[in-house]
Amino acid sequence: MTRVLDSLKSGDWRSLLACFLYFDTGFTVWVLFGPLAPFIGKSIPMTPAEVGLLVAVPVLSAAILRVTMGNLYQSLNGKVVALMGITLSAIPGVVLLLMPGAASYELLLILGVFLGVGGASFAVALPMAGSNYPVKVQGLVLGLAAAGNIGAVLDGFMFPGLAQHYGWQTAAGAGLPFLAIAALAILFWAKDRGEKSGNVPRSFAAFAVTLVGLIALVMLVHAGMLGTGKTGVLLLPVLGALLAIFVLPAKYRKVLGERDTWVMMLVYSITFGGFVGMASYVTTLLTTLYGLSKIDAGLFMSLLAFIGAMVRPVGGLVADRISGVRALTVLLACISIADFAFAALTPGRTVGIALLLAMYLCFGLGNGATFQLVPHRWAGKTGIMSGVIGAAGGIGGFYLPVIMGMARESTGSYQLGFATFGALAALAFLCVVVLRSQWLSWALGVEQLDGESFAMPVVADH
C-alpha cells in the first residue's frame, strides 16, 4: 500500500481522478443498451441477431472512434477532446428522455454510434492520465485510470430498475448527471502534459468524417445494402476500421506495419473485447440460457463488471513487477480454457456463473497487463497507440455479442460462440509465447540472463 501511495504522489492525482471519472461515466453510457435490451425488446420486436447488433453497435463505434480520437489527442489538449466527447455521448440520453415516443430500432442504431463516443474516451483518458506520471509507474496509473470500466457496474444496478418503474427511455437519460460531474472534473482538475504534434483542423475533420461514416455504414448494413443475412454485419467492423485508417495521417498509419502492433491488438481484442462484449451481452445470455429475471441478470452483470474493473489496476501493478508479457502468457491460457470449457460442457447455472467469473477476473488482469507494455514499446505515441489497440479491443467486443446472437439463432445454443473466442484466445496465447523473449528484452529494458533472470527495469522519468 505504501508503494502504491508513493507512486500516486509522484504525479498529479487530481488529474488522474478526473480522467478516471471521464472514463467511468463514458463507460456507463457506452454499454447502457446491454441491460436495457430485454426491456427494449418488449416495445420494439427484435430477433436474437438484431439484439446482438443493437448492443454491439456502441462497442464498434467506440472501437473505430478511438483511433481518430487518439489522433485528435495527439494534436490537441486532452481537456478539449474530453469535453467534446462527453457532450456527444450525452446526445442519446437527451433524445430518449425528451422524445421517448420517437424511439425505433433505426433511431437506436444511430444513437448507438453516439454512445460509442463514451467508450472512445479510452483513447484520451489513459494517455492524459499517464502524461502526469513517470514511466516507471505507468502500469499502476493506467490501470487506475482504466478502472473506469467500473462504470458498467452502474448499468446493471441502475438501468434495469429504472426501466422497470419508469420505462427504458427514461432510464437511458439517467446517465446524464454523471456525465455532467465528469465534465466539471475535467474542466477544473485535468491537466494534459502529453507531447503534441499534428494538424488540429485535419484531426477534427478526420474524427467528424469517421463519426458520420459510421452512422452511414450502420444504416447501410441494417438496410441490407452491404450484403444479405449475416454478411453485412460481419463486414461492418472491417469497413469501419478501413474508414478510420484512411483518415489517419500517414505517419500514424506506419504503426500498422509493425508486427508487435498486430499481436497487441489481437491480445486486447481478447481481454478488453471479452470484458465489454460480455458486459453488453451477458444480461441477454443469462435471461435466455438460465432463465434469470432481467433485474437479477442486470445485477450479475454489475458483479462481473465490478470484478473486471477492480482487478485491472492489480493487473497493471503485477505487470510492473513481473512484466505484462509473463502475466499475459498465463491469463490468455486461462481465458481460452474457460471458453472451451463453456463450449464443451454447456454448464448448468452454478458452473456457468463460475466460469464467467473466472473469465472476467482474467479479462480485468489482462487489460491492465496489456497497457503496462504500451509506454515501453511505443514511447511518445501512447495517444495513437491507445486508440489503435483500443480499437482492436472494441472490435473484439463488437464481434462477441454479434456472434453469440448468430450462434443462438442458428444452432439454439451458445456453444459455437464460446468455441470461436476460445480459439482466438489460444491464438493470442501462442503469439505471446513465440515473441516472449523479444518482448521481455524491451518490456524490462535489460538483456536476459540465462533466459529467465532479469534485473529490475530502469526507465527515465518524463
Secondary structure, 3 states (H helix, E strand, C coil): CHHHHHHHHCCCHHHHHHHHHHHHHHHHHHCCHHHHHHHHHHHCCCCHHHHHHHHHHHHHHHHHHHHHHHHHHHHCCHHHHHHHHHHHHHHHHHHHHHCHHHCCHHHHHHHHHHHHHHHCCHHHHHHHHHCCCCHHHHHHHHHHHHHHHHHHHHHHHHHHHHHHHHCHHHHHHHHHHHHHHHHHHHHHHCCCCCCCCCCHHHHHHHHHHHHHHHHHHHHHHHCCCCCCCCHHHHHHHHHHHHHHHHHCCHHHHHHHHCHHHHHHHHHHHHHHHHHHHHHHHHHHHHHHHCCCCHHHHHHHHHHHHHHHHHHHHHHHHHHHHHCHHHHHHHHHHHHHHHHHHHHHHCCCHHHHHHHHHHHHHHHHHHHHHHHHHHHHHCCCCHHHHHHHHHHHHHHHHHHHHHHHHHHHHHHCCCHHHHHHHHHHHHHHHHHHHHHHHHHHHHHHCCCCECCCECCCCCCCCC
